[in-house]
Amino acid sequence: MKINGTPHRTIWPAADNTAVEIIDQTKLPHVFATLRLNTMRDAERAIRDMQVRGAPLIGVTAAYGVALAIRSNASDAALAEACSVLLAARPTAVNLRWGVEKMRALLAPLPASERAAAAWRDAARIADEDVAINASIGQHGGEIIRAIHQKKNGTVNVLTHCNAGWLATVDWGTALAPVYTAFDAGIPLHVWVDETRPRNQGASLTAWELGQHGVPHTVIVDNAGGHLMQHGMVDIAIVGCDRVTARGDVCNKIGTYLKALAAHDNGVPFYVALPTPTIDWTLQDGVKEIPIEERAQDEVTHIAGLCGDGQVRTVQVTPQGSRAANYGFDVTPARLVTGLITERGVVTADAEAMRALA
């Protein structure tokens, strides 16, 4: 997608081909900064500290992390250690495991002398595959938006939660790929952007990237979605996800479940966009089986913003001594999901349909 009119990815090989570079998403929207990852530990830290985030981008960053580790030591022990460290960086996003295990499977059979070149090549290929997958998600989801526009003969109002745009992937995004595809095709649309507390990925990241691409949008507080749906101001909700079970339960940013309930109550179609590697075929019951990441209290108790003097500062918004719980994700049962938008097409969120997809 574009930054100041220039096409950009979220992760790319450095010019000297000895490292990778990323957009530091913790600086957005007020500062656009890039960061060089020289080692596997740099990649692990970028994932853990959410300098990169979003399930597909985490998976690609992990793949590059393995490649960076193998560059300095291509032994079996070094490969095992790199995979172990990276797998522990974030527990919820299944793409992290997918990226690491795919690299392990590719590299383990090779002699040590061939691993470094193969790792760099395969990580780049995984990144390119992510771009192609998300472009395809955009095409399939864009047809849904087109159909709503033809029926309504007016602007299509889309509600999204968190950031599942190109910043969450290598390019295009998942939930926002259909939006960009439809917008680029000339379909009039408008996006309601949930602020997405506590890290404000909607207000800080989704709004920023939509603005960079010229897509009309409005930021709303997280609790406004139900009100908008009650008054017919939302035509479709599209979200991304970090993991989907074999029967269609969806794990996504905390607050997604409440949006799905509101959409169900008001007859608003609720779609989840995802690449098929996000499906965890080993799990059935998302509520019982998916590990939910609990993050630091200060993400809830503190907030960063741009001050009048042009400086970004962090302030505390809760009373001293008040504890905070910070559950990063929730699970939306399959019964509340209208459909899953994948690179292979749109399917209903149930075990039989998903098996046919696989």
ABEGO torsion letter per residue (X at the ends): XBBGGBBBBABBBBAAGABBBBBBAAAOAABBBBBBBABAAAAAAAAAAGABBEAAAAAAAAAAAAAAAAAABABAAAAAAAAAAAAAABAABAAAAAAAAAAAAAAAABBAAAAAAAAAAAAAAAAAAAAAAAAAAAAAAAAAAAAAAAAAGBBBBBBBBEBABAAABABGEAAAAAAAAAAAAGBBBBBBBBAGOAAGAAAAAAAAAAAAAGBBBBBBBAAAAAAAAAAGABABBBBBBABBBAAGBBBBBBGAAAAAAAAAAAGBBBBBBBBAAABBAABABAAAABBBBBBBAAAAABBBBBBAAGBBBBBBABBBGBBBBBBABBBBBAAABABBBBAAEBBBBBAAAAAAAX
